[in-house]
Amino acid sequence: NAQIHKLDMPDVEADVLIYSTNVILICSGGVGARLVDRYGGHVQKGLHQLLDDQKLKHAGRGLIFQHVSAGMPCKKVLHTLPCDGFYETSPEIIVDLPHRCLTECAASPGINKVA
């Protein structure tokens, strides 16, 4: 039973947080910036470490990175990339990313609320 609520992101209580970010995983605005504001600079460092671990300078359109920083109440945070470096995307990616994220959530025990 899906419900839509308008809330400030840090106040959302959910098992999983899904949001979109940019190809260099910079938390400069929107949800990413609020995550850094609320949980600290290690959020940004953790995302950059994901790129370093995969020997990437930037992430590709359509990718999903899973990373939860210390202090976050979520079981999972899914950082999605719907756009490339020029903010171009496609209808297929816009449909595919949420579908893949929600499929992963549905397959994970203990996941009841997604934001």
C-alpha positions as CSV (number, residue, x, y, z in Angstrom):
1,N,0.0,0.0,0.0
2,A,1.9,3.0,-1.3
3,Q,1.6,6.4,0.3
4,I,3.1,9.7,-0.7
5,H,4.1,12.3,2.0
6,K,5.9,15.6,1.7
7,L,8.6,15.8,4.4
8,D,12.0,17.1,5.0
9,M,14.3,14.2,4.1
10,P,16.2,13.8,7.5
11,D,12.9,13.5,9.3
12,V,11.8,10.5,7.2
13,E,11.9,7.2,9.1
14,A,12.5,4.4,6.6
15,D,14.4,1.2,6.2
16,V,15.7,2.3,2.8
17,L,16.3,5.7,1.3
18,I,16.5,6.0,-2.5
19,Y,17.6,9.2,-4.2
20,S,19.4,10.4,-7.3
21,T,22.9,11.8,-7.4
22,N,25.4,13.0,-10.0
23,V,28.2,11.1,-11.8
24,I,30.9,12.2,-9.4
25,L,28.8,11.4,-6.4
26,I,29.1,15.0,-5.0
27,C,26.5,15.7,-2.3
28,S,26.1,19.3,-3.4
29,G,22.4,19.7,-3.3
30,G,19.0,18.2,-2.6
31,V,19.0,14.9,-0.7
32,G,22.8,14.4,-0.9
33,A,23.4,17.8,0.7
34,R,20.9,17.1,3.5
35,L,22.6,13.7,4.2
36,V,26.0,15.5,4.6
37,D,24.3,18.2,6.8
38,R,22.7,15.7,9.0
39,Y,25.3,12.9,9.2
40,G,28.6,14.7,8.4
41,G,31.3,14.8,5.8
42,H,32.0,11.1,6.1
43,V,28.9,10.6,3.9
44,Q,30.7,12.3,1.1
45,K,34.0,10.5,1.8
46,G,32.3,7.2,1.7
47,L,30.7,7.8,-1.7
48,H,34.1,8.9,-3.1
49,Q,35.6,5.8,-1.7
50,L,33.1,3.7,-3.6
51,L,34.4,5.3,-6.8
52,D,38.0,4.8,-5.8
53,D,37.4,1.1,-4.9
54,Q,36.0,0.5,-8.4
55,K,38.8,2.6,-10.0
56,L,36.2,5.0,-11.5
57,K,36.6,8.7,-12.0
58,H,32.8,9.0,-12.5
59,A,29.8,6.8,-12.3
60,G,27.8,5.8,-15.3
61,R,24.2,6.6,-16.0
62,G,21.9,3.9,-14.7
63,L,24.1,2.7,-11.9
64,I,23.1,2.2,-8.3
65,F,25.5,2.5,-5.4
66,Q,24.6,1.2,-2.0
67,H,26.2,2.9,1.0
68,V,25.1,3.7,4.5
69,S,27.3,6.0,6.5
70,A,27.7,5.8,10.3
71,G,24.8,7.3,12.2
72,M,22.3,6.9,9.5
73,P,19.1,5.1,10.7
74,C,18.4,3.4,7.4
75,K,19.4,-0.2,6.6
76,K,20.2,0.8,3.1
77,V,20.7,4.0,1.1
78,L,20.6,3.6,-2.6
79,H,22.4,6.4,-4.5
80,T,21.1,6.2,-8.1
81,L,22.4,7.8,-11.3
82,P,19.6,8.6,-13.7
83,C,21.6,11.1,-15.7
84,D,25.0,11.3,-17.3
85,G,27.5,14.1,-16.9
86,F,25.4,16.3,-19.2
87,Y,22.2,15.5,-17.2
88,E,20.9,13.5,-20.1
89,T,18.8,10.4,-19.5
90,S,16.1,8.3,-21.2
91,P,12.6,7.1,-20.4
92,E,13.9,3.6,-20.1
93,I,16.4,4.6,-17.3
94,I,13.8,6.6,-15.5
95,V,11.6,3.5,-15.4
96,D,14.4,1.0,-14.8
97,L,16.2,2.6,-11.8
98,P,13.2,2.7,-9.4
99,H,12.1,-0.7,-10.5
100,R,15.6,-2.2,-9.8
101,C,15.7,-0.4,-6.4
102,L,12.3,-1.5,-5.4
103,T,12.9,-5.1,-6.5
104,E,16.0,-5.2,-4.3
105,C,14.0,-3.8,-1.4
106,A,11.3,-6.4,-1.9
107,A,13.9,-9.2,-1.9
108,S,15.5,-8.0,1.3
109,P,14.2,-9.3,4.7
110,G,13.1,-6.6,7.2
111,I,12.5,-3.9,4.6
112,N,9.1,-2.5,5.2
113,K,9.3,1.3,4.5
114,V,11.1,2.9,1.5
115,A,11.6,6.7,1.1
